[in-house]
Amino acid sequence: MRRTKSAVLALSLSSLSTLALAEPVSQAFVPVTVKSTQDQNEAKGFIEGQHLSGSTRNWYAHERATRAPLWKYYKRDGSRHDTHSRNNWVQGNILNYTSGFTEGTVGFSTEVAAYNAIALEQGRAAVAGPNNRTLTHSDGEVVGQWSKMGLANLKARVSNTTLTAGRQSIDTPVIAYIGNRALPSSFQGVSLHSAEFDNLSFDAGTFDRVSTRTEQGQSKFRSEYGDSNQYTDRVSMAGVNYQPLKSVNTSLYLSKVEDLWNQYYFGATHELGDSALLSLSTGLNYYKTRDEGKRKLGEIDNDTYSLSLGLTHQAHRLSVSYQQVNGNEYFDYLHDTNAIFLANSLLSDFNGPNEKSLQVAYTLNMAGYGIPGLKFNIYNARGWGIDGTHYTSSGYDVRGLEGENHYEYGIGSTYTVQSGSLKDATVRATYTAHRASKAQADGSLDELRVVTTIPFNIL
C-alpha cells in the first residue's frame, strides 16, 4: 500500500515540469460575486416553458453465490428454500412533465413524473424475493406490472432561489436519490436551493417519507445497516457549496435524522495540471456521525473518511483511493438513498466497523482513439481490519465481526450514443466479483449486470 501511494505521488511530482508547458487548470482565487443574471427573469410562462420527456431502462442482473447460499425463495406451498443464484430483469419507464415558471417576481411551476415497472423475469426461485430489485408480494409472488407517481411537486422561484414542496428528487451528501435500479427513489418534503452567487450556493430541506426504488407506496426513513425495525419521523438537512479557487470545489452539509443520528459532512476536490498531458485530481470526503434524541440505534460515535488521487493522461486515468472507518459500528446512511459520498462505495460499501480499504482503478476513454462515447474501467478494492467486538449498544449486529476482511474486483464498459434519434442512450455492462471472510456481511458472489437506458423527448 505504501509503495503504491509513493509511486503515485512521485509520478505526479515528476510531471510538474511537463505540466508547465501545457494549459493547466487555473489556481486563481474566485471572489464571491452576485450573479449578473436571474433565472426568474428568463421565465417563459407556465405553458410556454413546459417539457414532456422521459426514459425507459432495461435492467438485468444475474448473481451467483460462490460459497454458501445467500438468498431464499418461497415455493407456492409457503416453504422457504435456500438458493445460490438470483436473477432480476425489470423494464423501468418514466414519463416526466415539467411546466415552465410563470412570469413575474415570483414564478410558479410544477413537476409530475409517472413511474412504471414491468417484471420481465417472474419466476419465484429466480427472483428470490422479496428484495430491492423486483417487487413481490410478501409470499414471494412477483408483481408483474406496477405504477406510481414518482415525482409530484410545486415550485416557487425568486431570482435564482427555488422552493420545492412535494415528492421530489434531491442529491446531497446526506440525503440523495439512488438510481441504480430500474427506477430511482424520491422523497416527500420541502427543499430550498439558492444560487444567488457565481461560486456559492445553499441547500436546505426537511423530509418525512421516502418513495423507494422497488415499492409502490412511501415509507418512513430507516438506516441502511442498523436495526431495520427502527424508523425516523423526519430528516432535515442544510448545506453550502463553495468554490474558493477555479480548481477547488468544497461542500459542507449537516443533517438531523430524528432519534437516530446527527451527521456532518465535508468534501473537497482539487484539479492540477492539464489532462492533455498529465493532470492530478484529489478528492476528500469526511463524515462525522453521532447518535441523536431517543437514540433508537443506540450509541453512535463514527468518523469515516476517504482520500483519492487520480492521474489522467489523455484517454487514460489511474486512481488510488484509501478509506477508513473510525467507529465500532458501520458507517451508516439512510436506506434507499445514495448518501454515501465515499470513494470506496462499490458493490460493497467497505464500511464495516473500524474497516480500512484501498482501491486501485483504471479507466480508458476511447474518445481519444476515435470512438467517442465508449469507456472501459477495471478496479480492485480490498478491505481489512473489520472489528465490532468493542460495540456496546444494540442497534447494529457487529459483535461477531473480528478481523474480518474482503475484496472486490470488477470490469465494465459503457457506451453512450453521440447523435441521432438515440442520442444520449447508454448501454452499461459490468461484471463484479466479491469474496469475503466467514462473517463479513456481503458474502462471496459474482454479479453480471447489463443496463440499457434510452431517454426521449416528446414536447
PEDAWO-V913886 format. One record per pair of residues at least 24 apart in sequence whose ideal C-beta (glycine too) atoms are under 10 Angstrom apart, sorted by the first residue. I is the first residue (numbers start at 1). GAP is how many residues later the second one is. Records with the same first field share a line. If there is no record, write none. Layout:
I->GAP  GAP
This chain:
1->319  321  355  357  359  381
4->305  316  318  354  356
5->302  304  315  317  353
7->313
8->272  301  302  303  310  311  312  352
9->271  300  311
11->267  269  298  300  307
12->260  261  266  267  268  270  297  298  299
13->267
14->264
15->257  258  262  263  264  265  296  298
16->256  257  262  264
18->255  256  259  260  295
19->253  254  255  258  259  260  261
20->253  254  257
21->253  256
22->251  252  253  254  255  256  257
23->250  251  253  254
24->223  247  248  249  250  251  252  253  254  255  256
25->220  221  222  223  245  246  247  248  249  250  254  255  256
26->219  220  221  245
27->218  219  220  221  243  244  245
28->217  218  219
29->215  216  217  219
30->168  169  170  212  213  214  215  216  217  218
31->166  167  168  213
32->165  166  167  168  210  211  212
33->164  165  166  167
34->125  126  162  163  164  166
35->124  125  160  161  162  163  164  165
36->162
37->122  123
38->119  120  121  122  123  158
39->62  68  118  119  120  121  122  123  156
40->61  62  63  64  65  66  67  116  117  118  119  120  121  122
41->62  64  66  118  119
42->59  61  65
43->57  58  59  60  61  64  65  66  114
44->56  57  58  59  63
45->54  55  56  57  58  62
46->53  54  55  56  57  61  62  63  64
47->52  53  55
48->51  52  53  54  55
49->49  50  51  52  53  54  58  60
50->47  48  49  50  59  60  409
51->45  46  47  48  49  60  406  407  408
52->43  44  45  46  47  404  405  406  407
53->41  42  43  44  45  60  402  403  404  405  406
54->39  40  41  42  43  59  60  61  62  400  401  402  403  404
55->37  38  39  40  41  128  369  370  398  399  400  401
56->35  36  37  38  39  60  126  369  396  397  398  399  400
57->33  34  35  36  37  60  122  124  125  126  127  369  394  395  396  397  398
58->31  32  33  34  60  62  124  369  392  393  394  395  396
59->29  30  31  32  33  58  61  74  75  121  122  123  124  369  390  391  392  393  394
60->27  28  29  30  31  60  61  122  369  388  389  390  391  392
61->25  26  27  28  29  60  72  73  120  369  371  386  387  388  389  390
62->24  25  26  27  59  64  369  384  385  386  387  388
63->24  25  65  70  369  371  380  382  383  384  385  386
64->369  380  381  382  383  384
65->378  379  380  381
66->367  368  369  370  377  378  379  380
67->368  369  371  376  377  378
68->370  375  376
69->59  374
70->58  372  373  374  375
71->54  56  57  58  60  372  374
72->53  56  57  58  68
73->50  51  52  53  54  55  56  57  58  63  67
74->50  51  54  55  56  62  63  64  65  66  67
75->49  50  64  65
76->48  63  64  65
78->61  62
80->60
81->43  44  47
82->46
83->42  43  45
84->44  361
85->40  41  43  360  361
86->35  39  40  41  42  43  45  47  48  359  361
87->33  34  36  38  39  40  41  46  47  361
88->31  32  33  38  39  40  41  43  44  45  46  54  93  94  126  361
89->29  30  31  32  33  37  38  44  45  93  361
90->27  28  29  30  31  37  43  44  45  52  91  92  93  124
91->25  26  27  28  29  54  91  361
92->24  25  26  58  87  89  90  91  92  121  122  359  361
93->24  25  54  89  90
94->56  57  88  89  90  359  361  362
95->55  361  363
96->54  55  362
97->54  361  362
98->53  57  361
99->55  56
101->54  55  56  61
102->54  55
104->54
105->52  53  54
106->50  51  52  53  57
107->48  49  50  51  52  55
108->46  47  48  49
109->44  45  46  47  48  53  55
110->41  42  43  44  45  56
111->40  41  42  43  44  53  55  56  57  58
112->37  38  39  40  41  54  55
113->35  36  37  38  39  40  54  55  56  71  73
114->33  34  35  36  37  38
115->31  32  33  34  35  36  67  68  69  71  96  98  101
116->29  30  31  32  34  66  67
117->26  27  28  29  30  31  64  65  66  96  97  99
118->25  26  27  28  29  64
119->24  25  26  27  63
120->24  62
129->85
130->84  85
131->83
132->46  48  49  53  80  81  82  83  203  204
133->47  48  49  80  81
134->47  48  80
135->47  48  77  78  79  80  81
136->78
143->71  72  73
146->37  68  69  70
147->69
148->35  38  63  64  67  68  69  70
149->37  62  67  69
150->27  33  34  35  36  61
151->33  35  36  60
152->34  36  59
153->33  35  36  37  38
155->36  38
156->36
157->36
158->36  38
159->35  36  37
160->33  34  35  36  37  41
161->31  32  33  34  35  40  41
162->29  30  31  32  33
163->27  28  29  30  31  41  42
164->25  26  27  28  29  41
165->24  25  26  27
166->24  25
167->40  42  43  44  51
168->37  39  43
169->42
170->33  35  37  67  167  169
171->32  166  167  168  170
172->31  32  33  65  66  67  69  79  81  83  93  165  166  167  169
173->64  66  78  79  80  81  82  90  91  92  93  94  112  113  114  160  165  166  167  168  169
174->29  31  61  62  63  64  65  79  80  81  82  83  89  90  91  113  159  160  163  165  166  167
175->28  30  32  35  46  60  61  62  64  78  80  82  88  158  159  162  163  164
176->157  158  161  162  163  164  165
177->33  34  36  159  160  161  162
178->32  34  35  156  157  158  159  160  161  162
179->34  159  274
180->33  158  269  271
181->31  32  33  155  270
182->31  32  269  271
183->28  29  30  31  32
184->27  28  29  152  154
185->25  26  27  28  29  30  149  150  151  152  153
186->24  25  26  27  32  150
187->24  31  34  48  147  149  150
188->30
189->45  46  47  48
190->46
191->46
192->46
194->46
195->46
197->45  46
198->45
199->42  43  44  45  46  47  50
200->40  41  42  43  44
201->38  39  40  41  42  50
202->36  37  38  39  40
203->34  35  36  37  38  48  50
204->32  33  34  35  36
205->30  31  32  33  34  50
206->28  29  30  31  32  50  52
207->25  27  28  29  30  127
208->24  25  26  27  28  50
209->24  25  26
210->25  124  125  126  127
211->125
212->123  124  125
213->123
214->122
215->121
219->116  117
220->115
221->36  37  39  113  114  115  116
222->35  38  74  75  112  113  114
223->34  37  38  73  74  77  107  109  110  111  112  172  173
224->106  107  108  109  110  111  112  113  115  116  125  127
225->72  104  105  106  107  108  110  124  126  127  128  170  171  172  173  216
226->34  35  70  71  72  74  103  104  106  109  167  168  169  170  171
227->33  69  70  71  166  167  168  169  170
228->107
229->67
230->29  30  64  65  66  67  68  165
231->27  28  29  65  104
232->24  25  26  27  28  29  60  61  62  64  65  102
233->24  25  26
234->24  25
235->25  28  99  102  104
237->26  28  102
239->26  28
241->26
242->26
243->26
244->24
245->25  26
246->25
247->24  25  26  34  35
248->34
249->34
250->34
251->34  90
253->34  86  88
254->34
255->34  37  78  79  84
256->36  37
257->32  35  36  39  40  75  76  77
258->34  35  36  38
259->32  33  34  35  36  37  38
260->29  31  32  33  34  35  36  37  38  40  72  74  135
261->28  29  30  31  32  34  35  36  39  41  71  72  73  134
262->26  27  28  29  30  31  38
263->24  25  26  27  29  37  39  68  69  70  71  76
264->24  25  26  39
265->24  74  76
266->39
267->38  39  74  75
269->39  41
271->39  41
273->38  39  40
274->38  39
275->36  37  38  39  40  41  42  90
276->36  37  38  92
277->35  36  37
278->33  34  35  36  38
279->31  32  33  34  38
280->29  30  31  32
281->27  28  29  30  31  36  38
282->25  26  27  28
283->24  25  26  27  36  38  58  59  60
284->24  59
285->36  38  55  56  57  58  59  60
286->55  56
287->38  40  44  45  46  52  53  54  55  64
288->38  39
289->38  40  41  42  43  44
291->38  102  104
295->98  100
296->99
297->32  35  96  97  98  99
298->31  93  94  95  96  97  98
299->28  29  30  92  93  94  95  96  97
300->27  28  29  30  31  32  93  95  96
301->25  26  27  28  92
302->24  25  26  27  28  29  30  49  51  52
303->24  28
304->26  27  28  36  38  46  47  51
305->26  37  38
306->34  35  36  37  38  39  44  51  53
307->36
308->34  35  36  51  53
309->34
310->33  51  53
312->51  53
313->55
314->51  53  54  55
315->48  49  50  51  52  53  54  60
316->46  47  48  49  52
317->44  45  46  47  48  58  60
318->42  43  44  45
319->24  40  41  42  43  44  58  60
320->38  39  40  41
321->25  29  36  37  38  39  40  58  60
322->34  35  36  37
323->26  27  28  32  33  34  35  36  58  60
324->26  30  31  32  33  34  61
325->24  25  26  27  28  29  30  31  32  58  60  61  62
326->27  28  29  30
327->24  25  26  27  28  61  63  64  69  71
328->25  26  59  60  61  62  63  64  65  68  70  71  73
329->24  25  59  61  62  64  66  67  68  69
330->25  56  58  61  65  66  67  68  71  111
331->24
332->63  64
343->38
344->35  37  38  39  64
345->36
346->33  35  62  63  64  86  88
347->34  61  62  63  83  85  86  87  95  98  100  102
348->33  35  58  59  60  84  86  88  92  93  94  95
349->34  92  93
350->31  32  33  34  36  56  57  58  92
351->32  35  90
352->31  32  33  34  35  36  46  49  52  53  54  87  88  89  90
353->32  33  34  35  36  37  38  43  45  46  48  49  51
354->30  31  32  33  34  35  36  37  44  47
355->28  29  30  31  32  33  46  49  50  51  85
356->26  27  28  29  30  49
357->24  25  26  27  28  29  48  49  50  51
358->24  25  26  49
359->24  49  50
360->49
361->49
362->49
363->49  51
364->49
366->47  49
367->51
371->44  47
372->43  44  46  47
373->41  42  43  44  45  46  50  51  52  53  54
374->39  40  41  42  44  53
375->37  38  39  40  41  53
376->35  36  37  38
377->33  34  35  36  37  53
378->31  32  33  34  35
379->29  30  31  32  33  53
380->27  28  29  30  53
381->25  26  27  28  29  53
382->24  25  26  27  53
383->24  25  53  54  57  59
384->53
386->50  51  53  54  55
388->51
397->44
398->41  43
400->38  39
401->36  38  39  40
402->37
403->34  36
404->32  33  34  35  36  37
405->30  31  32  35
406->28  29  30  31  34  35  36  37  38
407->26  27  28  29  30
408->24  25  26  27  28  34
409->24  25  26
410->24  37  39
412->37
414->37
415->37
416->37
417->37
421->33  35
422->32  33  34
423->32  34
424->29  30  31  32  33
425->27  28  29  30  31
426->25  26  27  28  29
427->24  25  26  27
428->24  25
